[in-house]
Amino acid sequence: MNHPGAPRIAITVSDPSRSSDPALLGEKQRRYADALARHGAEPVFVHAGLPARAIADALATMDGLLLSGGRDIDPARYGRPRHPNESVETDRDALEADAWAAAAERALPVVGVCRGFQAINVFTGGTLIQHLDGHVEPPGRPGRVTMHPLRVEPGTRLARILFPTNVRGGVLEVNSSHHQGVGAADLAPGLIPNARAASPVGELVEGLETRDGRFVLGVQCHPERTDSTPKQFERLFAFFVDAARGPLSGR
């Protein structure tokens, strides 16, 4: 379903009623909506606390899906025991698995951010590194953000979006706010890496896309955080919204 005018993009998020700081969570969630609205989309938040009918309606009428950041995915979904550092949301996992399946059935465009990037990998048959040191924002230091270089792979869809005049891709400094990751051996069949970053445990895959050409992109960083994101990532949201408009959108 492609709505005339503004494409409707479902954003899966954590249930605000369960947060210890609903105002802060709401601010983080609005960044995703603002990024999509800047390019003409109608963002619709979906979380596990909504009535089943509201969730079903949102998934049935969406033109695109954004899997946002949040807590860890239950490692039972990829055959691993739970790590002591993990904090999971099993009902959100179930909601996002349903949303992913609904988007796949209709070949809708999907973008995954941080947890959402990891969710795409897990839902497609991949696994995760369950704990990484040194990738999370410094505790108790508001406004300070951990940053690291991200190498965008040449010839990928992400490279064409971020570097339209340079087919060789490039390197960008991005924010880092995660304690899990995807190693080369964790990547699901059917996905290809479009960005990588160094880490103490070896090279990490920090961006992914599909081999079949469908518009499915995941990034480990948080491009909705414009205070710590290279301006090139605004093009990711623009291309995503255009993809949600359908094949006649012009991009």
N, C-alpha and C positions, 0 to 999 in steps of 0.2 A: 504494500500500500504506500504510494507516494502522494502525500498531501499537496494540494496546490498551494504555492507560496512557500511557507516555512515547513521544511521537513521535521517530523517529530522524532526526536532522539531520546530514547530511554537511557537514563543514567542510574546504574545500580549502585547503591550506597548502603552504609550501615544504618540501622534503625536509630534515629536520634533519641528516642525515649530511653534507650539503654545506656546512653553516654553519661559519664560523670561531669562533662562540660558541654551541654547541648549547644551553647552559643558558639564555642570554638569549633565544634564539629560542623555546625551550620555554615560558618564562615568558610571552612575548607571545602564543603560541598558546593557552595555557591560559586567558587572559582571555576569548577567544571561547567556549570550552567552558563556563567558569564562568557567563557571561552567559546561555547557553541553559539550563544545568542549574538555575539559580535559578528558572526558570519551568517546570520539569518535563520538559525534553527530555532525550533520550539523545544526546549529541554523539559523532560518529564522525569522526576525522581521516582525511583522504585526501590522499596526496601521490604524486608521480610515482615515488618510489623504492620503492613497494609492489609486490608481485607483481601481475601483470595480473588474476589471479583475484580477489584481495582488492579491487582497485579496482572490478571489475565487480560484485561482490557488494554493495559499499557503495552504488554508484549504483542498483542494482536494488532495494535495500531501503530507500532513503531516503524520508522523508516531506517533507523540505524540504532546501534547499541554501543554505549560507552561503559566499560567495566572500570570502575574507579578504584582508588586506593583504599586501604583498610587493613584489618587484621589478617593473620595468616590463614591460608587454606588448610583444612584438616588433612594431615598427611595420610590418613587412611584412604584418601582418594587416589593416592599414587603408591599405595602399598608399603608405607613406612610407619613406624611407631612415632608417637608424638615426642618432640624434643622439649626439654624443660623450659626453653625460652619462648615456646610458641603459645600464642593466645588466639584461639580459633572462634569462628562464627559459623557453626554447621548449618544453621538455617539460611544464612546468606549464601553459603556454598551451594545449597540446593536451589535457591532462587536463581543464582547466576548460571548454574548448569542448565536450568530450564530456559533462561533467557538466551544462552549460547545456542541451545538446540533450536529454539524458535528462529533465531537469526540465521542459522545455518540452513534450515529448511527452506527459507525464502531468499537465501544468498544475499542477505543484507550486509552492509558495511559494518565493521566492528573495530573499535579502538580500545585497547587495554592499557591502563596506566598503573605502574607499580604492582600492587596486588593483582590488578586486572591483566597486566602483562603475564604474570605468573599463572593466572587462571586460564588464559588461552593455552598456555603450554600444557597445563595439567589436563584440561578438558580434551586436548588433542592427543593425549597419551604420553606426555612427558613427565619428568620428575623435577624436584627442586633440591638445591643445597639448603639445608634447614637452618644453618646459622653461619653468618659471616661477621667478623669483627671489623670495626672501623668504617662502616657504611651509614651509620645512623647519625642524625643531627646531635651535636653535643648536648647532653642533658643539662637543664637548668640555665641555659644560655639563650634566651629568646632572641630571635633575629639572626643568630649565627647559623649558617647552613654549611654542611659538608659538601664540597665540590670535587669533581674529578673529571679527567678528560674522557670523552666518548668518541670512539673511532667509527664513523659511519661507513659501511661497506660500499664500495663502488658498484654501480650497476643495479642497485636495489631500488625498490619503490621509494623507500625512505630517503635514499640519496637524491633521487630525482625531485622529491618534494622539498627537501631542505637546501639542496645545492643545484638549482635548476640550470645553472650555467657551467657546472663542473661535474662531468660524468665520473670523475674519480672519487667523488665523495669528499670527506674532510673530517676534521677533528673539532669538536665543540666542548666547552666546559659546561657540565650539567650538574644539577643538584643531586644529592644522594640521601635517601631517607628510607632505608630498608635493611633488614637483617637477614633476609633470605635472598637466594639468587638462582640463576640458571647457568650451569656449566655446559661446555660443549657436549658432554655425554648425556646431559639431561634433556636436550632439545627433542621435542616430539617429531616423529616421522611426519612428513608433509609440511614442515615449517623450515624456513631458512633464517639464519642470523642476518640482520641488517645493521647491527651496531654491536661493538664489543668494548670492554674496558678491562684494564689490568686489576688484579687483586692479589692479596697475599696467598690465596689458595690456587692461583692460576687465572687464566683469562676467563672472563665471564661474558656470556651472551646478554646484552642489555637492550636489544631490540630484535624483533622477529616479525616475519610476515609469511604468507602462504606461498607454496610453490605453484599453485594452480592459477594465480593471478587475481583471485578474489580480493576485495579490499578488506583485509584483516591485518592490522598493524598493532604491535605491542611495544611499549617503551618502559624501561625500568624507572627512568627519572620521572619527575612531575612537571610536565610542560605547562600545566594550568597555573603554576606559580610563576607569574611573570616577573617577580622581583629577583628570581635567581635562574631564569631560563633565557637562553639565547633567542633573539628575536626571530630567527629562522623557524622556530617551532610553531609560530603563529600560522604558518602555512599548512602545518599538519591539520589544524582544526578547520581551516578553510577548505582543504581538499576533502576532509571527512564529511563536512556538511554538503559539499557539492556531490559527493558519492551518494549520500542519502537522498538527494533530490532525484536520482535515477540516471539512466544511461544517456539522457539527452541534456544533461546539465552543462556540458561544454568543456569539462576538464578531462 
